[in-house]
Amino acid sequence: MTEPINLNRARKTKARADKASQAQANRVRFGRTKAEKAVATAETERLARALDQAKRED
């Protein structure tokens, strides 16, 4: 016969694991530095200017 499972402990362990995975996702999503955000913004603006310069007038 196997050992009985404490359901409260299992529930709390699962909640901790879910919280940890959510924290990891948030670190990936929001964890950029100010410099990284500035570089990404500058690159986006540069690409937009290059696209506007390549447009042909009718």
Distance bins in CASP14 RR format, pairs under 12 A and 6 or more apart:
PFRMAT RR
TARGET T0000
AUTHOR 0000-0000-0000
RMODE 2
METHOD distances of the structure
MODEL  1
4 10 0 0 0 0 0 1 0 0 0 0 0
5 11 0 0 0 0 0 1 0 0 0 0 0
5 13 0 0 0 0 0 1 0 0 0 0 0
6 12 0 0 0 0 1 0 0 0 0 0 0
6 13 0 0 0 0 1 0 0 0 0 0 0
7 13 0 0 0 0 0 1 0 0 0 0 0
7 14 0 0 0 0 0 1 0 0 0 0 0
8 14 0 0 0 0 0 1 0 0 0 0 0
8 15 0 0 0 0 0 1 0 0 0 0 0
9 15 0 0 0 0 0 1 0 0 0 0 0
9 16 0 0 0 0 0 1 0 0 0 0 0
10 16 0 0 0 0 0 1 0 0 0 0 0
10 17 0 0 0 0 0 1 0 0 0 0 0
11 17 0 0 0 0 0 1 0 0 0 0 0
11 18 0 0 0 0 0 1 0 0 0 0 0
12 18 0 0 0 0 0 1 0 0 0 0 0
12 19 0 0 0 0 0 1 0 0 0 0 0
13 19 0 0 0 0 0 1 0 0 0 0 0
13 20 0 0 0 0 0 1 0 0 0 0 0
14 20 0 0 0 0 0 1 0 0 0 0 0
14 21 0 0 0 0 0 1 0 0 0 0 0
15 21 0 0 0 0 0 1 0 0 0 0 0
15 22 0 0 0 0 0 1 0 0 0 0 0
16 22 0 0 0 0 0 1 0 0 0 0 0
16 23 0 0 0 0 0 1 0 0 0 0 0
17 23 0 0 0 0 0 1 0 0 0 0 0
17 24 0 0 0 0 0 1 0 0 0 0 0
18 24 0 0 0 0 0 1 0 0 0 0 0
18 25 0 0 0 0 0 1 0 0 0 0 0
19 25 0 0 0 0 0 1 0 0 0 0 0
19 26 0 0 0 0 0 1 0 0 0 0 0
20 26 0 0 0 0 0 1 0 0 0 0 0
20 27 0 0 0 0 0 1 0 0 0 0 0
21 27 0 0 0 0 0 1 0 0 0 0 0
21 28 0 0 0 0 0 1 0 0 0 0 0
22 28 0 0 0 0 0 1 0 0 0 0 0
22 29 0 0 0 0 0 1 0 0 0 0 0
22 30 0 0 0 0 0 1 0 0 0 0 0
23 29 0 0 0 0 0 1 0 0 0 0 0
23 30 0 0 0 0 0 1 0 0 0 0 0
23 31 0 0 0 0 0 1 0 0 0 0 0
24 30 0 0 0 0 0 1 0 0 0 0 0
24 31 0 0 0 0 0 1 0 0 0 0 0
25 31 0 0 0 0 0 1 0 0 0 0 0
26 32 0 0 0 0 0 1 0 0 0 0 0
30 36 0 0 0 0 0 1 0 0 0 0 0
30 37 0 0 0 0 0 1 0 0 0 0 0
31 37 0 0 0 0 1 0 0 0 0 0 0
32 38 0 0 0 0 1 0 0 0 0 0 0
32 39 0 0 0 0 1 0 0 0 0 0 0
32 40 1 0 0 1 0 0 0 0 0 0 0
32 41 0 0 0 0 0 1 0 0 0 0 0
33 39 0 0 0 0 1 0 0 0 0 0 0
33 40 0 0 0 0 0 1 0 0 0 0 0
34 40 0 0 0 0 0 1 0 0 0 0 0
34 41 0 0 0 0 0 1 0 0 0 0 0
35 41 0 0 0 0 0 1 0 0 0 0 0
35 42 0 0 0 0 0 1 0 0 0 0 0
36 42 0 0 0 0 0 1 0 0 0 0 0
36 43 0 0 0 0 0 1 0 0 0 0 0
37 43 0 0 0 0 0 1 0 0 0 0 0
37 44 0 0 0 0 0 1 0 0 0 0 0
38 44 0 0 0 0 0 1 0 0 0 0 0
38 45 0 0 0 0 0 1 0 0 0 0 0
39 45 0 0 0 0 0 1 0 0 0 0 0
39 46 0 0 0 0 0 1 0 0 0 0 0
40 46 0 0 0 0 0 1 0 0 0 0 0
40 47 0 0 0 0 0 1 0 0 0 0 0
41 47 0 0 0 0 0 1 0 0 0 0 0
41 48 0 0 0 0 0 1 0 0 0 0 0
42 48 0 0 0 0 0 1 0 0 0 0 0
42 49 0 0 0 0 0 1 0 0 0 0 0
43 49 0 0 0 0 0 1 0 0 0 0 0
43 50 0 0 0 0 0 1 0 0 0 0 0
44 50 0 0 0 0 0 1 0 0 0 0 0
44 51 0 0 0 0 0 1 0 0 0 0 0
45 51 0 0 0 0 0 1 0 0 0 0 0
45 52 0 0 0 0 0 1 0 0 0 0 0
46 52 0 0 0 0 0 1 0 0 0 0 0
46 53 0 0 0 0 0 1 0 0 0 0 0
47 53 0 0 0 0 0 1 0 0 0 0 0
47 54 0 0 0 0 0 1 0 0 0 0 0
48 54 0 0 0 0 0 1 0 0 0 0 0
48 55 0 0 0 0 0 1 0 0 0 0 0
49 55 0 0 0 0 0 1 0 0 0 0 0
END
